[in-house]
C-alpha cells in the first residue's frame, strides 16, 4: 500500500523551513492563518522555494469569509495565481462557490486555465458546498483539480471520517484529510477512511516583545497578548511525522 503523504499547513517561510526539517512531504503556504489562511506574498513563495526542495502549494484566497467573490476579487486571484506560478509555486489551493453555496463551475474553469499545469487543490470550501461528493468530485476532476482538502464536512476530520471515506470511495480525485488531525487520532483516521494523505499544523506560541506595553493593539480582538504569534514547533512535528511513518500499512 502507498505511503501516507504528509502535508503541513504553514503561515510563513519560517514555518516552511521547519516543516521541511521535520520531514513533511509537502507544505501549503498561507498568510494570516488566524483567519483560515489567505494568499501568501510572492516574496514568501520565492524565499520558500530557495530554502526547501519539497512541493509548495500556495493558498489563493484574497480575504476572510466565504468563497463567493466579487469581480475585482476574482481578478486579483487570477493575477496572484500568475505571479505565484512565476515565483515557483508547485500548486494552488482554491475554492469558488456561488452565493447559494453551490460549486461555481465557470470560475473554476477560468481559474484552472490560468493556473496552467500546476497541482490544483479544491480546499475546504468543499466542506460547506451543497453539492454531493458523487456528483461534484468527478466534475472537479474534469475541471483540472487533482485533489480536495476536506474535514468530511464536520469541524474536524475525525468527526467527518464517514464522509472522508465516502469521498475516497468515489475515487475521482485524491483526498487530503485535514482539520483536527493529531497524534492521538491519525492512525484511526487513516485506517477508517482509506485516506493516504493528511494535512495538519503543529504550532506553538512565540513572543515578539517589541509591542510589549503598547497602548495600541496590532492583533485580533480579544487575544490575550499582542506579542504572541504562532510558529511550527519542529520537534513536536517531527515526532508526529515519525509516528505516521511507522503506522501499519493496512
Phi, psi and omega in degrees: 000143182298153180290164177276124177276131184251116176249133182248131178279124187237145179247006183194170175295322176303318177299316181300313180298316180294321179297317179296318178298328181280350176106015178297148177276333187198153175234153168250118185261129181229171155245165172051056178298337181292349172243023176095358178100124176237175181301129176283166179283160173301319179301321180296320178292315180300314180293322178295315180296330180285343188246340181229160180241025174255157183299143179242116176263123182264131171292141171237097182206113190277345182201165173285172180103212184274203191230022172253109193256153174289168179300319180291323176297319180295318177297323176297319179296321177295317180293316177303318180298315178299312185292320181288328173296318177295331179282350175112006178304135182276343180186178185220146174247129186207167174202134179233124176235155172283170179299336180270357175096014177263161176301132175268091185296320185296314180290324175301317182295313180298314183294318181299323177295323179291324183287344175068225187262020175282169176285128182252129183237129172268115188280200190287007164303333174305326187285347178243356179289157182275342181294142177280149183304317183299332179274315194272330183294315174299325179293318177299320178299317178298327181282350175111004181280136180272325182206170172241151168255126185211146170256019178072028178062028173230167180300335178220155180298319177301321178291331181261022186302322182296317178292322177299316178299321178298318178294319177301319182292331176298316170080002185286326180224164173292151180241121179250112183273126180213154181112105177071021178281125184223169179302325184281350182232353189293323181295313180296322179299313181295315183289326184278339184254336187078004180288137181245019175220135179229150186228128180198171170237175183208073190265155169229165180273139174231152187252138169243100189284359181297339181259004183298129179083001181291147177279340180267156177251134180241011180241193177284152178302145174074006173286137186295326182217119177301331187286349183267137175217165184268143173211149182296136176266104191301312185295318180293321176295318179299323177297318179292320177300315180297322178299315181294322182297331183259010178296149176303148183282352179214000000 
